[in-house]
Amino acid sequence: MPQNPQDAGISSKLSTYFHLHLVSDATGETLNSVAKAAVAQFDSGIPIEHTYALVRTTRHLDRVLGQIEDMPGIVIYTLVNDDLRDMLEQRCADLQLPCLSILDPVIQIIGTYLGAEISHRPGEQHSLNAEYFQRIEALQYTMAHDDGQSTHNLHSADIILLGVSRTSKTPTCIYLANRGLKAANIPVVPNIPLPQTLPDLGKPLIVGLTTNPERLIQVRRNRLLSLNEHDETSYTDLDLVVEEVRYARRLYAQHNWPVIDVTRRSIEETAAAIMNLLSSRKTEKTQLK
């Protein structure tokens, strides 16, 4: 996001810019993610983002408030210290600026449901806990099982993705690993058999990825051009690519593996669809017990 309207070279549209102040007592990652998602819902309005991380003292917050006063705008925050919260909200009220704690509604509903009190520890979600080490282990597993490697222990995977070349198998697996899931991926190539043990694996959710052949050719050509290679090869031949995609679909149908079309999906959307499948699978297993 641009930090200064002049930097964007659009002096005639200054009215479309607004200041967005993100105040956090931790790293600010939560605020940045929420702000990015929220701003994306509006076609008009370009935020000039100001991020203030590790704000844990009144002295630090006072400096932040000085900048907010100099550049009035929207203020959203994640502060667990009541004194700092009161100080920020009071000053924003005096300046007649909108101010919102984005975690409050979520914390309140969880606290009410559990009948528990908030811990009041800044950045608690980033603690080095079991979940953190689970993500590290998942990442290590995923990198070791990328593109058909280490097929001898696929039974340890949570998810196995299949797909022809350039169907976003690797980035999707990495995204899933960041969610703590061990994800392996195996390329589907006509006339090259998959690992013999694959159909008999009980634990992993096996998902087939597919895509539109024309779109796939475009992606492959861009890949070849980025490598300074000739883009007119069998790798991008329409007839061969169509047959390649059909072969993969027949393979998925043969084993009754769920299929996700990634043609118009982002990595995040594909991963979300996979996690929904995994959740449904776990629910079904629970109901059968």
C-alpha positions in Angstrom: 0.0 0.0 0.0 1.4 3.5 -0.8 2.7 5.4 2.2 2.3 8.8 0.6 -0.2 10.0 -2.1 2.6 11.9 -3.9 4.6 8.7 -4.3 1.7 7.3 -6.3 1.8 10.1 -8.7 -1.9 10.8 -8.6 -2.2 14.3 -7.3 -5.6 14.8 -8.8 -7.2 12.0 -6.7 -6.0 12.9 -3.2 -9.6 12.7 -2.0 -9.6 8.9 -2.6 -6.8 8.4 0.0 -7.4 8.0 3.7 -5.1 7.3 6.6 -5.4 3.9 8.3 -3.7 3.5 11.6 -2.9 0.0 12.8 -1.9 -0.1 16.5 -0.8 -3.4 18.0 1.0 -4.6 21.2 2.4 -7.5 19.2 3.7 -7.9 15.7 0.8 -6.3 13.9 0.3 -9.3 11.6 -3.3 -9.8 12.7 -4.2 -6.2 12.0 -2.5 -6.2 8.7 -4.3 -9.3 7.5 -7.7 -8.0 8.6 -7.0 -4.5 7.1 -6.0 -6.0 3.8 -9.1 -8.2 3.6 -11.4 -5.4 4.5 -10.0 -2.8 2.2 -10.2 -5.2 -0.7 -14.0 -5.0 -0.4 -14.0 -1.4 -1.6 -13.3 -0.2 -5.1 -12.9 3.4 -4.0 -10.5 4.6 -1.3 -6.8 3.9 -1.1 -5.4 3.5 2.4 -2.2 5.2 3.5 -1.2 2.6 6.0 0.6 3.4 9.3 1.6 0.4 11.4 2.7 0.7 15.0 3.9 -2.6 16.5 4.9 -3.6 20.0 3.0 -0.7 21.6 3.2 -1.7 25.3 3.9 1.5 27.2 2.0 4.8 27.6 5.1 6.7 26.4 5.1 4.7 23.1 1.4 5.1 22.7 1.7 8.8 23.3 4.0 9.1 20.3 1.6 7.1 18.2 -1.3 9.3 19.2 0.7 12.3 18.1 1.1 10.8 14.6 -2.6 9.9 14.6 -3.5 13.5 15.5 -1.3 14.8 12.7 -2.8 12.5 10.1 -6.4 11.9 11.2 -8.1 8.7 9.9 -9.4 5.3 10.9 -7.8 3.6 13.9 -8.0 -0.1 14.5 -6.0 -1.9 17.2 -5.2 -5.0 19.2 -4.2 -3.9 22.7 -4.9 -6.1 25.7 -3.8 -3.6 28.4 -6.8 -1.8 29.7 -5.0 1.4 30.5 -3.6 1.6 26.9 -6.9 0.8 25.4 -8.6 3.6 27.4 -5.9 6.1 26.5 -6.2 5.3 22.8 -10.0 5.3 22.7 -10.3 8.5 24.7 -7.9 10.4 22.5 -9.7 9.1 19.4 -13.0 10.2 20.9 -11.6 13.7 21.5 -10.4 13.8 17.9 -13.7 12.4 16.7 -12.0 9.5 14.9 -13.4 6.0 14.4 -11.6 3.5 16.7 -12.1 -0.2 16.8 -10.6 -3.2 18.6 -10.9 -5.9 16.0 -10.5 -8.9 18.3 -13.0 -7.8 21.0 -16.1 -9.4 19.3 -14.3 -12.7 18.8 -12.8 -12.7 22.3 -16.1 -11.9 23.9 -18.0 -14.6 22.1 -15.4 -17.3 22.9 -15.1 -16.1 26.5 -18.9 -16.2 27.0 -19.1 -19.7 25.5 -16.2 -21.0 27.6 -17.1 -19.0 30.7 -13.4 -18.0 30.8 -11.5 -14.8 31.3 -9.1 -13.3 28.7 -5.4 -13.9 29.5 -4.3 -10.3 28.9 -1.0 -11.4 27.4 0.1 -9.4 24.4 1.0 -11.5 21.3 -0.2 -14.7 22.9 -1.2 -16.1 19.5 2.5 -16.1 18.5 3.9 -18.0 21.5 6.2 -20.9 20.8 3.6 -23.6 21.7 2.8 -27.0 20.4 0.9 -25.5 17.4 4.1 -23.6 16.3 6.2 -26.7 16.4 3.5 -28.6 14.5 3.7 -26.1 11.7 7.5 -26.4 11.6 7.2 -30.2 11.4 4.5 -29.9 8.7 6.7 -27.6 6.6 9.7 -29.9 6.9 7.5 -32.9 5.8 6.0 -31.0 2.9 9.3 -29.8 1.5 10.6 -33.4 1.7 7.6 -34.7 -0.1 7.3 -32.2 -2.9 6.9 -33.3 -6.5 6.7 -37.0 -5.8 9.7 -37.2 -3.5 10.0 -39.7 -0.5 6.9 -41.8 -1.5 7.9 -44.5 0.9 6.2 -42.8 3.9 3.2 -41.1 2.4 1.1 -42.8 5.1 2.3 -40.0 7.4 0.7 -37.3 5.3 -2.5 -35.5 6.2 -3.2 -34.5 2.6 -1.8 -35.7 -0.7 -2.4 -33.6 -3.8 -2.3 -35.0 -7.3 -2.2 -32.9 -10.5 -0.5 -32.4 -13.9 2.3 -30.0 -14.1 1.6 -26.3 -13.1 -1.7 -26.9 -11.2 -0.3 -25.1 -8.1 0.4 -28.3 -6.2 3.5 -27.0 -4.4 2.3 -23.6 -3.3 -0.9 -25.1 -2.1 0.9 -27.7 -0.1 3.1 -25.0 1.5 0.0 -23.0 2.4 -1.5 -26.1 4.1 1.8 -26.8 5.9 1.6 -23.3 7.4 -1.7 -24.4 8.8 0.0 -27.4 10.5 -1.0 -30.0 7.9 1.5 -32.4 6.4 0.9 -32.1 2.7 2.6 -34.1 0.0 2.1 -33.7 -3.8 2.6 -36.1 -6.7 2.7 -35.1 -10.4 0.3 -36.9 -12.7 2.0 -37.8 -16.0 0.4 -40.0 -18.6 1.9 -43.5 -18.8 3.8 -43.0 -15.6 2.2 -45.0 -12.7 1.5 -43.4 -9.4 3.1 -45.0 -6.2 1.6 -48.5 -5.8 0.7 -47.9 -2.2 -1.4 -44.7 -2.9 -4.8 -46.3 -3.4 -4.5 -48.3 -0.2 -3.5 -45.4 2.1 -6.1 -44.9 4.9 -5.0 -41.8 6.7 -4.3 -39.1 4.1 -7.0 -37.2 2.2 -6.1 -37.6 -1.5 -7.3 -34.7 -3.7 -7.0 -34.4 -7.4 -6.4 -30.9 -8.9 -7.5 -30.0 -12.4 -7.7 -26.9 -14.5 -8.8 -25.6 -17.9 -6.3 -26.7 -20.6 -6.2 -23.3 -22.3 -5.4 -21.6 -19.0 -2.9 -24.3 -18.2 -1.1 -23.7 -21.5 -0.9 -20.0 -20.7 0.6 -20.7 -17.3 3.1 -23.2 -18.7 4.2 -20.7 -21.4 4.8 -18.0 -18.9 6.9 -20.4 -16.9 9.0 -21.3 -19.9 9.5 -17.7 -20.8 10.6 -16.9 -17.3 13.3 -19.5 -17.7 14.3 -18.1 -21.1 13.2 -21.3 -22.8 11.2 -21.8 -26.0 7.5 -21.8 -25.3 6.3 -23.9 -28.3 6.9 -27.5 -27.2 4.9 -30.6 -26.4 4.6 -29.1 -22.9 2.3 -26.4 -24.3 0.7 -28.3 -27.3 -3.1 -28.0 -27.0 -4.0 -31.5 -28.0 -1.5 -33.1 -25.7 -2.4 -30.9 -22.8 -6.1 -31.7 -23.3 -5.3 -35.4 -23.2 -3.1 -34.9 -20.2 -5.9 -33.2 -18.2 -8.4 -35.9 -19.3 -6.0 -38.6 -18.2 -5.8 -37.1 -14.8 -9.6 -36.7 -14.5 -10.1 -40.4 -15.5 -7.5 -41.4 -12.8 -9.3 -39.4 -10.1 -12.7 -40.9 -11.1 -11.2 -44.4 -11.1 -10.2 -44.1 -7.5 -13.2 -41.9 -6.5 -10.8 -39.1 -5.3 -12.4 -35.7 -4.8 -11.5 -33.2 -7.5 -10.9 -29.4 -7.2 -10.8 -27.2 -10.3 -8.1 -24.6 -9.7 -8.7 -22.6 -12.9 -10.2 -19.5 -11.2 -9.1 -20.2 -7.6 -6.3 -18.5 -5.7 -4.0 -20.7 -3.6 -5.9 -19.6 -0.5 -9.3 -20.6 -2.0 -7.9 -24.0 -3.1 -6.5 -24.6 0.3 -9.8 -23.6 1.9 -11.7 -26.1 -0.3 -9.2 -28.8 0.7 -9.6 -28.0 4.4 -13.4 -28.2 4.0 -13.0 -31.6 2.5 -10.7 -32.7 5.3 -13.2 -31.4 7.9 -16.1 -33.2 6.3 -14.1 -36.4 6.2 -13.3 -36.1 9.9 -17.0 -35.5 10.7 -18.1 -38.5 8.7 -15.6 -40.7 10.5 -16.7 -39.4 13.9 -20.4 -40.1 13.1 -19.6 -43.7 12.0 -18.0 -44.5 15.4 
